[in-house]
Amino acid sequence: MAIAFPPNSPMEAAEFFGAKDGEKDKQLSPPEFVKTPNRSISYNADGRKLHDGIPEEEHEPDELWKKIFTRQFYSDIYTRLKGTF
């Protein structure tokens, strides 16, 4: 015999008490986990990352430089303001 614990939220209560006796366990049980196939990660001699032998998505150099400068800018602001609060 399973012990029924009270629901934590009103939505759970509505689902729990609205279900038939045989369906209570099905509704409150966690979803089945789907096992995904493992991806093989490797690296080329030049350092590029490969997923299952396919190169990772390439980015334009301008886009990468923009990300670096933006991150550095916000990092500097954060470290300067960190001491004032």
Secondary structure in CASP SS format (residue, H / E / C, confidence):
PFRMAT SS
TARGET T0000
AUTHOR 0000-0000-0000
METHOD secondary structure of the structure
MODEL  1
M C 1.00
A C 1.00
I C 1.00
A C 1.00
F C 1.00
P C 1.00
P C 1.00
N C 1.00
S C 1.00
P H 1.00
M H 1.00
E H 1.00
A H 1.00
A H 1.00
E H 1.00
F H 1.00
F H 1.00
G H 1.00
A C 1.00
K C 1.00
D H 1.00
G H 1.00
E H 1.00
K H 1.00
D H 1.00
K H 1.00
Q H 1.00
L H 1.00
S C 1.00
P C 1.00
P C 1.00
E C 1.00
F C 1.00
V C 1.00
K C 1.00
T C 1.00
P C 1.00
N C 1.00
R C 1.00
S C 1.00
I E 1.00
S E 1.00
Y E 1.00
N C 1.00
A C 1.00
D C 1.00
G C 1.00
R C 1.00
K E 1.00
L E 1.00
H E 1.00
D C 1.00
G C 1.00
I E 1.00
P E 1.00
E C 1.00
E C 1.00
E C 1.00
H C 1.00
E C 1.00
P H 1.00
D H 1.00
E H 1.00
L H 1.00
W H 1.00
K H 1.00
K H 1.00
I H 1.00
F H 1.00
T H 1.00
R H 1.00
Q H 1.00
F H 1.00
Y H 1.00
S H 1.00
D H 1.00
I H 1.00
Y H 1.00
T H 1.00
R H 1.00
L H 1.00
K H 1.00
G C 1.00
T C 1.00
F C 1.00
END
